[in-house]
Amino acid sequence: MIPKRSEEESLSQKIKKLDEEIENLIQEKKKIEEKIKDLMLHEDLSKGVCYANEIHNLIQQKNMIAVEIDFREKKKKRLLWY
């Protein structure tokens, strides 16, 4: 079955939206990674400066974003199969 023109346009719009979402998530992930690096650099255990909780929470956020990116990439691949 050949897809109708409107279905093709809708499909391309969905793919474009997923690409934008993926790019936004990648940028957000990079910002979180920079925050993690910054916190790790400013830790000084000898002075009692420790950001373990903040770093842990940021790593969890980073991992959640990675899952969201993966989900959207797989969704995009499924759409491209049609």
N, C-alpha and C positions, 0 to 999 in steps of 0.2 A: 504494500500500500504506500503510495506516494503522499507525504505530508502536504497539507495545504499551505499556501503562502503565509497565512496568518499564524499557523502553527510553527512554521519556520522562524518567523519574526519573534514570536513569543519565546521560542526555544533560545534564540540568540540573545534576547533580552534577559532571560534567566541566567544564561552563561555569563553575560556581561555583569549582571548583578553579583553573581558568585565571585567573579574575578575581583570586583571592587571590594567585596566583603573580605576576601582572602588577603588582599593588599592591606586593607585597614587593620586586620588582625595581625599581620606580619609586623606592621609598624608599631602596633601596641605591644607586641611581644618584644621587639627591640628596645622599646622604652623601659619595659620592666627589667630586661636583662641589664640595661645600663644602671638602673636603680640598685639592682642586686650587687653589681660590681662596685658601685659607689659606696654602698653600705659596708661591703667587705673590706674595702680599702680604709674606711674610717674606723673600723673596729680596732680597739686596743685593749686586749684582755688584761694586760698588766695594770692599766688604769681603770679597769672595770667598765669599759665602754664596749657593750656587746649588743648586737642587733639580731640575735638569733631568731626571735619571734617574727620580726619584720621580714627577715630574709626568707624564713620558712613560708610565710604567707605569700610573699612575692613569687617564690618558686612554685607554689601551688597554683597561683594565678597564671603563671607562664605555662604550666602543664595543661591547665584547662584551655587556654588559648590554643595551644598546640593541637589538642583534641578537636577543637572547633575548626581549625584550619584543615585538619585531616578529613573531618566530616564533610566540609564544603568541597574539598578537592575530589573526594569520592563521589559526591553528588554530581559534580560537574562531569566527571568521567561517565557516570551513568547516563546523563543527558546527551553526551556526545555519541553514545552508542546508537541513539535513535536517529 
